[in-house]
Amino acid sequence: MIKFFRKIRQNLLSEGKNGKYFKYAIGEIVLVVIGILIALQINDWNEDRKNNNTEQKLLNALQMEFESNLKILEDNIQLNDSNIKNSLLLGEYTSPTLSSFNEKEISLLMLGVFKDEPRFFPIQGTIEEIINSGKLSIISNSNLRKALSDWQSKLDNINRQEVYVVERRDIGHEFFIKEGNFRRHLNLISVGKNNITASKFADNDFAFLTKQEFESQLYLFVVASKNLKENFYLPLREDILQIIQLIKSEIK
């Protein structure tokens, strides 16, 4: 093809048709430019198609990831609520003097307050791949891009509050470890489950329940737990629901 165009130009020059030669040369340049533009456009279409396919795969993976995270968060909220409920029930026993009580009942309340800690550990394989690989720009929805880029900072804020809650719980638990009989406690709440035999020490008298400091720590734990739910977990739940909705709106 190049030889063909060159031959035409040479014939025009040899015949002295300079005007036609220059017109032809300009036309040839225009054709070359058009060809380049068409090639670039085809390349752009191919890149757009690849990006669209990649985006759809990421969106489907993100939907499954955030729906799983929603379930994890709701389980965490339920655990946090249970800790608050048991703490308030245990608080009914705090007093300058202890009245009669059922040792196993108190042990079960202590278990309900101090056994499990609320910690939100979401699944993050897909979102980390998107952020770390620079694929965030493939997400076409600007609101979804912003929500994904803000995700980690929100998790960091929640983690700080969770750490504070767990610290309050641990301080309260220390009263029982230092002044109670943990072996007897285990024996009462897990008879036949883990071969914990009865302690030879006296029954738990739960004397720490008569201490004002324990009561203050217990209710600080309650307040911190409520704050964790109202100002961190519930807003995050709304964020996750919004992210899921944005993802669904982009899936074709």
Residue pairs with C-beta under 8 A, 6 or more apart in sequence:
5 28
8 24
9 21
9 24
9 25
9 28
12 18
12 20
12 21
12 24
13 21
51 138
54 135
54 138
55 138
55 139
55 140
55 250
56 251
56 252
58 126
58 129
58 130
58 135
58 138
58 139
59 139
59 247
59 250
59 251
60 251
61 126
62 126
62 127
62 130
62 148
62 243
62 247
63 244
63 247
63 248
63 251
65 123
65 124
65 125
65 126
65 127
66 240
66 243
66 244
66 247
67 244
68 123
69 122
69 123
69 240
70 237
70 240
70 241
70 244
72 120
72 121
72 122
72 123
73 120
73 122
73 233
73 236
73 237
73 240
74 237
76 118
76 119
76 120
76 233
77 229
77 233
77 234
77 237
79 116
79 118
80 118
80 225
80 228
80 229
80 233
81 229
82 112
83 112
83 113
83 116
83 118
83 169
83 221
83 225
84 222
84 225
84 226
84 229
85 112
86 109
86 112
86 113
87 113
87 218
87 219
87 221
87 222
87 225
88 222
89 109
89 112
90 106
90 109
90 110
90 113
90 218
91 215
91 218
91 219
91 222
93 101
93 106
93 109
93 206
93 209
94 209
94 210
94 214
94 215
94 218
95 209
95 210
96 210
97 210
98 205
98 206
98 207
98 209
98 210
101 206
103 188
103 203
103 204
103 206
104 188
104 189
106 204
106 206
106 209
107 185
107 188
107 189
107 204
108 189
110 176
110 185
111 189
113 169
113 172
113 218
113 221
114 169
114 172
114 173
114 176
117 162
117 165
117 166
117 169
118 162
118 165
118 166
118 225
118 228
119 162
119 166
120 155
120 158
120 159
120 162
120 233
120 236
122 155
127 148
127 151
129 135
130 136
130 138
130 139
130 148
131 148
131 149
131 152
136 145
136 148
136 149
137 145
139 145
139 148
139 250
140 250
141 246
141 249
141 250
143 246
144 243
144 246
144 247
144 250
147 239
147 242
147 243
147 246
148 243
154 236
154 239
157 232
158 228
158 232
158 233
158 236
161 224
161 227
161 228
161 231
161 232
162 228
164 224
165 221
165 224
165 225
165 228
168 217
168 220
168 221
168 224
169 221
171 217
172 214
172 217
172 218
172 221
175 208
175 211
175 213
175 214
175 217
176 182
176 185
176 208
178 208
179 207
179 208
180 204
180 206
180 208
181 199
181 201
181 202
181 203
181 204
183 196
183 199
183 201
184 198
184 199
184 201
184 203
184 204
185 204
186 194
186 196
187 196
187 197
187 198
187 199
190 196
208 214
209 215
